[in-house]
Amino acid sequence: QAGLARCQREVEEVTELMKQNLNRAMERDGRLSDLDSRAQELRAMVGTYRDIGSWGGQRSPGGHYRHIQSWRVGW
């Protein structure tokens, strides 16, 4: 009887740990989806800045665009 009760407690502990791990995995999945959405938005923004840069800006040595002839893009 004592051995059976011990096994039952261990099973319950493992079951609880598995539930916690599943909940954590689902939370991570939600956060990863949010990060993926943000990354897509940033990629779209980068494309916009690249377009602006090709209209009249030059890339600085650091890789950023600086607009030398900003009047060409209406600024």
The first five atom37 places (N, CA, C, CB, O) and aatype in JSON, in Angstrom:
{
  "aatype": [5, 0, 7, 10, 0, 1, 4, 5, 1, 6, 19, 6, 6, 19, 16, 6, 10, 12, 11, 5, 2, 10, 2, 1, 0, 12, 6, 1, 3, 7, 1, 10, 15, 3, 10, 3, 15, 1, 0, 5, 6, 10, 1, 0, 12, 19, 7, 16, 18, 1, 3, 9, 7, 15, 17, 7, 7, 5, 1, 15, 14, 7, 7, 8, 18, 1, 8, 9, 5, 15, 17, 1, 19, 7, 17],
  "atom_mask": [
    [1, 1, 1, 1, 1],
    [1, 1, 1, 1, 1],
    [1, 1, 1, 0, 1],
    [1, 1, 1, 1, 1],
    [1, 1, 1, 1, 1],
    [1, 1, 1, 1, 1],
    [1, 1, 1, 1, 1],
    [1, 1, 1, 1, 1],
    [1, 1, 1, 1, 1],
    [1, 1, 1, 1, 1],
    [1, 1, 1, 1, 1],
    [1, 1, 1, 1, 1],
    [1, 1, 1, 1, 1],
    [1, 1, 1, 1, 1],
    [1, 1, 1, 1, 1],
    [1, 1, 1, 1, 1],
    [1, 1, 1, 1, 1],
    [1, 1, 1, 1, 1],
    [1, 1, 1, 1, 1],
    [1, 1, 1, 1, 1],
    [1, 1, 1, 1, 1],
    [1, 1, 1, 1, 1],
    [1, 1, 1, 1, 1],
    [1, 1, 1, 1, 1],
    [1, 1, 1, 1, 1],
    [1, 1, 1, 1, 1],
    [1, 1, 1, 1, 1],
    [1, 1, 1, 1, 1],
    [1, 1, 1, 1, 1],
    [1, 1, 1, 0, 1],
    [1, 1, 1, 1, 1],
    [1, 1, 1, 1, 1],
    [1, 1, 1, 1, 1],
    [1, 1, 1, 1, 1],
    [1, 1, 1, 1, 1],
    [1, 1, 1, 1, 1],
    [1, 1, 1, 1, 1],
    [1, 1, 1, 1, 1],
    [1, 1, 1, 1, 1],
    [1, 1, 1, 1, 1],
    [1, 1, 1, 1, 1],
    [1, 1, 1, 1, 1],
    [1, 1, 1, 1, 1],
    [1, 1, 1, 1, 1],
    [1, 1, 1, 1, 1],
    [1, 1, 1, 1, 1],
    [1, 1, 1, 0, 1],
    [1, 1, 1, 1, 1],
    [1, 1, 1, 1, 1],
    [1, 1, 1, 1, 1],
    [1, 1, 1, 1, 1],
    [1, 1, 1, 1, 1],
    [1, 1, 1, 0, 1],
    [1, 1, 1, 1, 1],
    [1, 1, 1, 1, 1],
    [1, 1, 1, 0, 1],
    [1, 1, 1, 0, 1],
    [1, 1, 1, 1, 1],
    [1, 1, 1, 1, 1],
    [1, 1, 1, 1, 1],
    [1, 1, 1, 1, 1],
    [1, 1, 1, 0, 1],
    [1, 1, 1, 0, 1],
    [1, 1, 1, 1, 1],
    [1, 1, 1, 1, 1],
    [1, 1, 1, 1, 1],
    [1, 1, 1, 1, 1],
    [1, 1, 1, 1, 1],
    [1, 1, 1, 1, 1],
    [1, 1, 1, 1, 1],
    [1, 1, 1, 1, 1],
    [1, 1, 1, 1, 1],
    [1, 1, 1, 1, 1],
    [1, 1, 1, 0, 1],
    [1, 1, 1, 1, 1]
  ],
  "atom_positions": [
    [[0.81, -1.2, 0.0], [0.0, 0.0, 0.0], [0.86, 1.27, 0.0], [-0.93, 0.0, 1.2], [0.59, 2.21, -0.75]],
    [[1.89, 1.29, 0.83], [2.74, 2.48, 0.94], [3.45, 2.75, -0.39], [3.76, 2.33, 2.08], [3.59, 3.89, -0.81]],
    [[3.9, 1.68, -1.02], [4.58, 1.83, -2.32], [3.65, 2.35, -3.39], [0.0, 0.0, 0.0], [4.04, 3.16, -4.23]],
    [[2.41, 1.89, -3.37], [1.42, 2.33, -4.34], [1.08, 3.82, -4.14], [0.15, 1.48, -4.23], [0.94, 4.57, -5.11]],
    [[0.96, 4.23, -2.88], [0.66, 5.63, -2.57], [1.82, 6.52, -3.02], [0.4, 5.81, -1.05], [1.59, 7.61, -3.54]],
    [[3.04, 6.07, -2.81], [4.22, 6.84, -3.23], [4.24, 6.99, -4.75], [5.52, 6.16, -2.73], [4.52, 8.07, -5.27]],
    [[3.96, 5.9, -5.45], [3.93, 5.95, -6.92], [2.84, 6.92, -7.4], [3.69, 4.55, -7.51], [3.04, 7.66, -8.36]],
    [[1.69, 6.9, -6.74], [0.59, 7.78, -7.11], [0.99, 9.25, -6.92], [-0.66, 7.46, -6.28], [0.69, 10.08, -7.77]],
    [[1.68, 9.57, -5.81], [2.14, 10.94, -5.56], [3.13, 11.37, -6.64], [2.78, 11.06, -4.16], [3.08, 12.5, -7.13]],
    [[4.04, 10.47, -6.99], [5.03, 10.79, -8.02], [4.36, 11.05, -9.37], [6.05, 9.65, -8.15], [4.74, 11.97, -10.09]],
    [[3.36, 10.25, -9.69], [2.62, 10.44, -10.92], [1.93, 11.8, -10.91], [1.59, 9.31, -11.13], [1.94, 12.52, -11.91]],
    [[1.33, 12.16, -9.79], [0.65, 13.45, -9.67], [1.64, 14.61, -9.81], [-0.09, 13.55, -8.33], [1.34, 15.62, -10.44]],
    [[2.83, 14.46, -9.21], [3.86, 15.5, -9.31], [4.32, 15.66, -10.77], [5.07, 15.15, -8.41], [4.45, 16.78, -11.27]],
    [[4.55, 14.54, -11.43], [4.98, 14.59, -12.82], [3.88, 15.19, -13.7], [5.35, 13.18, -13.32], [4.17, 15.97, -14.6]],
    [[2.64, 14.83, -13.43], [1.52, 15.39, -14.19], [1.45, 16.9, -14.01], [0.19, 14.74, -13.75], [1.25, 17.63, -14.98]],
    [[1.63, 17.37, -12.79], [1.61, 18.81, -12.53], [2.76, 19.51, -13.25], [1.68, 19.08, -11.0], [2.57, 20.58, -13.83]],
    [[3.94, 18.92, -13.2], [5.09, 19.51, -13.91], [4.85, 19.57, -15.41], [6.36, 18.7, -13.63], [5.21, 20.55, -16.07]],
    [[4.24, 18.53, -15.96], [3.94, 18.52, -17.39], [2.94, 19.62, -17.75], [3.4, 17.15, -17.81], [3.08, 20.27, -18.78]],
    [[1.93, 19.82, -16.89], [0.96, 20.89, -17.13], [1.64, 22.26, -17.11], [-0.16, 20.83, -16.08], [1.38, 23.11, -17.96]],
    [[2.52, 22.46, -16.12], [3.24, 23.73, -16.02], [4.11, 23.96, -17.25], [4.1, 23.76, -14.74], [4.16, 25.06, -17.8]],
    [[4.8, 22.91, -17.69], [5.66, 23.03, -18.88], [4.84, 23.35, -20.12], [6.46, 21.75, -19.09], [5.26, 24.14, -20.96]],
    [[3.67, 22.73, -20.24], [2.8, 22.99, -21.38], [2.31, 24.44, -21.36], [1.61, 22.03, -21.38], [2.29, 25.1, -22.4]],
    [[1.92, 24.93, -20.19], [1.49, 26.32, -20.07], [2.61, 27.29, -20.43], [0.99, 26.61, -18.64], [2.39, 28.28, -21.13]],
    [[3.81, 27.0, -19.97], [4.96, 27.86, -20.3], [5.24, 27.85, -21.8], [6.22, 27.4, -19.53], [5.54, 28.88, -22.39]],
    [[5.14, 26.68, -22.4], [5.38, 26.57, -23.84], [4.34, 27.37, -24.62], [5.36, 25.1, -24.29], [4.67, 28.02, -25.61]],
    [[3.09, 27.34, -24.18], [2.04, 28.1, -24.87], [2.27, 29.6, -24.69], [0.64, 27.7, -24.33], [2.03, 30.37, -25.62]],
    [[2.73, 30.02, -23.52], [3.04, 31.43, -23.3], [4.19, 31.87, -24.21], [3.41, 31.68, -21.82], [4.13, 32.95, -24.81]],
    [[5.22, 31.03, -24.32], [6.35, 31.35, -25.2], [5.89, 31.46, -26.65], [7.45, 30.28, -25.08], [6.34, 32.34, -27.39]],
    [[4.99, 30.56, -27.04], [4.49, 30.6, -28.4], [3.79, 31.93, -28.68], [3.52, 29.43, -28.65], [3.97, 32.53, -29.74]],
    [[3.01, 32.4, -27.71], [2.33, 33.69, -27.87], [3.32, 34.83, -27.98], [0.0, 0.0, 0.0], [3.15, 35.73, -28.81]],
    [[4.35, 34.8, -27.16], [5.37, 35.87, -27.22], [6.15, 35.8, -28.52], [6.33, 35.76, -26.02], [6.5, 36.83, -29.09]],
    [[6.43, 34.58, -28.98], [7.16, 34.45, -30.25], [6.32, 34.98, -31.41], [7.55, 32.99, -30.5], [6.85, 35.59, -32.34]],
    [[5.03, 34.74, -31.36], [4.14, 35.27, -32.41], [4.16, 36.79, -32.39], [2.7, 34.75, -32.21], [4.2, 37.43, -33.45]],
    [[4.13, 37.39, -31.19], [4.2, 38.85, -31.08], [5.52, 39.37, -31.65], [4.05, 39.28, -29.61], [5.54, 40.35, -32.39]],
    [[6.62, 38.7, -31.3], [7.92, 39.13, -31.81], [8.0, 39.0, -33.32], [9.04, 38.32, -31.15], [8.59, 39.85, -33.99]],
    [[7.42, 37.93, -33.86], [7.43, 37.75, -35.3], [6.65, 38.86, -35.99], [6.84, 36.38, -35.67], [7.07, 39.37, -37.03]],
    [[5.52, 39.24, -35.42], [4.73, 40.33, -35.99], [5.52, 41.63, -35.96], [3.4, 40.5, -35.23], [5.53, 42.38, -36.94]],
    [[6.17, 41.9, -34.85], [6.97, 43.12, -34.74], [8.13, 43.11, -35.74], [7.52, 43.28, -33.31], [8.45, 44.14, -36.34]],
    [[8.75, 41.95, -35.92], [9.85, 41.84, -36.88], [9.36, 42.12, -38.3], [10.5, 40.44, -36.81], [10.05, 42.79, -39.07]],
    [[8.18, 41.61, -38.64], [7.63, 41.88, -39.97], [7.37, 43.37, -40.16], [6.33, 41.08, -40.19], [7.64, 43.92, -41.22]],
    [[6.84, 44.03, -39.12], [6.6, 45.47, -39.2], [7.91, 46.23, -39.4], [5.88, 45.96, -37.94], [7.98, 47.16, -40.2]],
    [[8.93, 45.82, -38.65], [10.24, 46.49, -38.79], [10.83, 46.27, -40.18], [11.21, 45.98, -37.72], [11.44, 47.19, -40.75]],
    [[10.67, 45.07, -40.73], [11.17, 44.82, -42.08], [10.46, 45.72, -43.08], [10.98, 43.33, -42.48], [11.09, 46.24, -44.01]],
    [[9.17, 45.92, -42.89], [8.42, 46.81, -43.79], [8.93, 48.24, -43.65], [6.91, 46.74, -43.49], [9.05, 48.95, -44.64]],
    [[9.21, 48.65, -42.42], [9.73, 50.01, -42.2], [11.1, 50.18, -42.84], [9.8, 50.32, -40.7], [11.4, 51.23, -43.42]],
    [[11.94, 49.16, -42.74], [13.27, 49.23, -43.34], [13.15, 49.39, -44.84], [14.1, 47.97, -43.0], [13.89, 50.16, -45.45]],
    [[12.21, 48.68, -45.44], [11.99, 48.82, -46.88], [11.61, 50.24, -47.24], [0.0, 0.0, 0.0], [12.07, 50.77, -48.25]],
    [[10.79, 50.88, -46.42], [10.4, 52.26, -46.65], [11.61, 53.17, -46.57], [9.34, 52.7, -45.64], [11.78, 54.05, -47.42]],
    [[12.45, 52.98, -45.56], [13.62, 53.82, -45.42], [14.62, 53.59, -46.55], [14.3, 53.57, -44.09], [15.28, 54.53, -47.0]],
    [[14.71, 52.37, -47.02], [15.59, 52.11, -48.16], [15.11, 52.87, -49.39], [15.67, 50.6, -48.46], [15.9, 53.44, -50.13]],
    [[13.77, 52.87, -49.59], [13.22, 53.62, -50.72], [13.53, 55.1, -50.59], [11.7, 53.41, -50.82], [13.94, 55.73, -51.57]],
    [[13.35, 55.65, -49.4], [13.64, 57.07, -49.19], [15.12, 57.34, -49.46], [13.27, 57.51, -47.75], [15.47, 58.33, -50.1]],
    [[15.98, 56.47, -48.98], [17.41, 56.64, -49.18], [17.8, 56.61, -50.64], [0.0, 0.0, 0.0], [18.74, 57.3, -51.04]],
    [[17.11, 55.82, -51.42], [17.48, 55.72, -52.84], [17.05, 56.95, -53.62], [16.87, 54.47, -53.46], [17.49, 57.15, -54.75]],
    [[16.19, 57.79, -53.03], [15.73, 58.99, -53.72], [16.72, 60.13, -53.62], [14.41, 59.41, -53.17], [16.67, 61.05, -54.44]],
    [[17.59, 60.13, -52.67], [18.47, 61.28, -52.57], [19.46, 61.19, -51.44], [0.0, 0.0, 0.0], [20.27, 62.09, -51.23]],
    [[19.4, 60.13, -50.71], [20.3, 60.01, -49.57], [21.51, 59.17, -49.91], [0.0, 0.0, 0.0], [21.54, 58.45, -50.91]],
    [[22.48, 59.27, -49.05], [23.66, 58.43, -49.18], [23.84, 57.67, -47.89], [24.93, 59.26, -49.52], [23.42, 58.13, -46.82]],
    [[24.45, 56.54, -48.0], [24.72, 55.78, -46.79], [25.98, 56.31, -46.14], [24.86, 54.27, -47.1], [27.0, 56.54, -46.8]],
    [[25.9, 56.5, -44.84], [27.08, 56.92, -44.09], [27.92, 55.68, -43.83], [26.69, 57.64, -42.76], [27.45, 54.56, -44.04]],
    [[29.16, 55.85, -43.36], [29.98, 54.68, -43.06], [29.34, 53.73, -42.05], [31.33, 55.13, -42.54], [29.63, 52.53, -42.07]],
    [[28.48, 54.24, -41.18], [27.82, 53.38, -40.2], [26.63, 52.63, -40.77], [0.0, 0.0, 0.0], [26.01, 51.84, -40.07]],
    [[26.31, 52.86, -42.05], [25.23, 52.14, -42.69], [23.89, 52.85, -42.63], [0.0, 0.0, 0.0], [22.89, 52.34, -43.13]],
    [[23.86, 54.04, -42.03], [22.61, 54.79, -41.95], [22.52, 55.74, -43.13], [22.52, 55.56, -40.6], [23.53, 56.14, -43.71]],
    [[21.3, 56.08, -43.47], [21.11, 57.01, -44.57], [21.19, 58.44, -44.06], [19.77, 56.76, -45.27], [20.64, 58.77, -43.01]],
    [[21.86, 59.27, -44.8], [21.84, 60.7, -44.49], [21.46, 61.39, -45.77], [23.23, 61.21, -43.91], [22.02, 61.11, -46.83]],
    [[20.53, 62.28, -45.66], [20.0, 62.93, -46.84], [20.76, 64.21, -47.14], [18.51, 63.23, -46.66], [20.69, 65.2, -46.41]],
    [[21.5, 64.16, -48.23], [22.28, 65.31, -48.65], [21.38, 66.28, -49.4], [23.48, 64.88, -49.53], [21.48, 67.49, -49.21]],
    [[20.53, 65.75, -50.24], [19.64, 66.6, -51.03], [18.21, 66.31, -50.6], [19.83, 66.34, -52.57], [17.42, 65.74, -51.35]],
    [[17.89, 66.71, -49.38], [16.59, 66.35, -48.84], [15.46, 67.03, -49.58], [16.52, 66.69, -47.38], [14.32, 66.57, -49.5]],
    [[15.73, 68.11, -50.29], [14.67, 68.79, -51.04], [14.11, 67.88, -52.14], [15.2, 70.1, -51.65], [12.99, 68.09, -52.6]],
    [[14.87, 66.88, -52.55], [14.41, 65.98, -53.62], [13.28, 65.06, -53.13], [15.59, 65.13, -54.15], [12.5, 64.55, -53.94]],
    [[13.18, 64.84, -51.82], [12.11, 64.0, -51.31], [11.05, 64.81, -50.61], [12.67, 62.95, -50.37], [10.2, 64.25, -49.92]],
    [[11.09, 66.13, -50.77], [10.04, 66.98, -50.26], [10.19, 67.37, -48.8], [0.0, 0.0, 0.0], [9.21, 67.73, -48.16]],
    [[11.4, 67.3, -48.26], [11.58, 67.69, -46.85], [12.19, 69.06, -46.75], [12.44, 66.69, -46.11], [12.41, 69.55, -45.65]]
  ]
}
